[in-house]
Amino acid sequence: MLRPPEHQVAGHRAAEGQVGPLVDGAGLFYKPLQGDDRGAHEVAFYSSFSSDPRVPPHVRAFFPGFHGTQLLPASDGSGPHPHLVLDDLAAGLRCPSVIDLKIGARTWYPSAPDDYFHKCLKKDRDSTSLALGFRVSGVRIHQGGDAGLWQPDRDAIRRFTAKDVRRTLRQFGSSNPASDSDPPDCAFASMVYGGSNGILAQLLELKAWFEDQTLFHFYSASVLMMYETKVVEAGRAGGGIRVRLVDFAHVMEGNGVIDHNFLGGLCSLIKFISEILTDPDECLAKPKKAQLNFEDGS
């Protein structure tokens, strides 16, 4: 029983006549291969990466498990279509909060066709990619009780400024993400971002590899961050806090050179998250009266 992934926040969706990814409810994610050479390129990357002895096991854990390809009916009803078969990264999470971050000041790859180069360059300039080294591609944050969830639409996300990105990262660890009148309370920041298994620790582990690895250059890849909202809200250990890398249609050989583009964006993201935990100007789980002393976007 294949169905569109419930927790998808970015990319093409299997809806409204579009070809998009599917999940089977048993832990697998089926990503339709893209046209041109992109699909074949991504398959080649997964095939090589999953068995490359130069990639440490702890680093491979940041990437979706690869289970080959399979011919499946396309979600738009157009007939059989080849799909990548990957681990469903949200498997086991019932109510996850998720954010997708496109990493790198430059998302176009060397030797890209002119039309693709200009399209990517415009997106990089119009978004925060060029200024910050990363941009928000999608976000979905659950709230407790009957508050529902906060999920800005794509048009709103495309207009995000650096101030919006900073606020969104704080909202990701807050109990009041949808509030327009109050600053994010960062009530869950210490659990989500901090600790030995939190997002910051995982990003730092990933950064340590990128500081040395010269095997690959990752263009237009994303960091996916998620956690089980209800577990974190209850203050229980665990919380399903996960950091994963996704989207590898434009990975190039590193040829002995460090991937400074991806590493720079990753360092920028780490700086933003570190400030949420350490900077007194960031609203870190203060009592209600104290929250009023903080600016809502700086």
HELIX and SHEET records of a PDB file:
HELIX    1   1 ARG A   38  PHE A   49  1                                  12    
HELIX    2   2 PRO A   57  ARG A   60  1                                   4    
HELIX    3   3 ASP A  114  ASP A  126  1                                  13    
HELIX    4   4 SER A  129  LEU A  132  1                                   4    
HELIX    5   5 ARG A  154  ARG A  158  1                                   5    
HELIX    6   6 ALA A  162  GLN A  171  1                                  10    
HELIX    7   7 ALA A  189  VAL A  192  1                                   4    
HELIX    8   8 ILE A  199  PHE A  210  1                                  12    
HELIX    9   9 THR A  229  GLU A  233  1                                   5    
HELIX   10  10 HIS A  260  THR A  278  1                                  19    
HELIX   11  11 LYS A  288  GLN A  291  1                                   4    
SHEET    1   A 4 LEU A  22  VAL A  23  0                                        
SHEET    2   A 4 LEU A  28  PRO A  32 -1                                        
SHEET    3   A 4 PRO A  80  ASP A  87 -1                                        
SHEET    4   A 4 PHE A  66  PRO A  73 -1                                        
SHEET    1   B 5 LEU A 149  TRP A 150  0                                        
SHEET    2   B 5 PHE A 134  HIS A 142 -1                                        
SHEET    3   B 5 PRO A  96  ILE A 103 -1                                        
SHEET    4   B 5 SER A 222  GLU A 228 -1                                        
SHEET    5   B 5 ARG A 242  VAL A 246 -1                                        
SHEET    1   C 2 PHE A 216  PHE A 218  0                                        
SHEET    2   C 2 VAL A 251  GLU A 253 -1                                        
END                                                                             
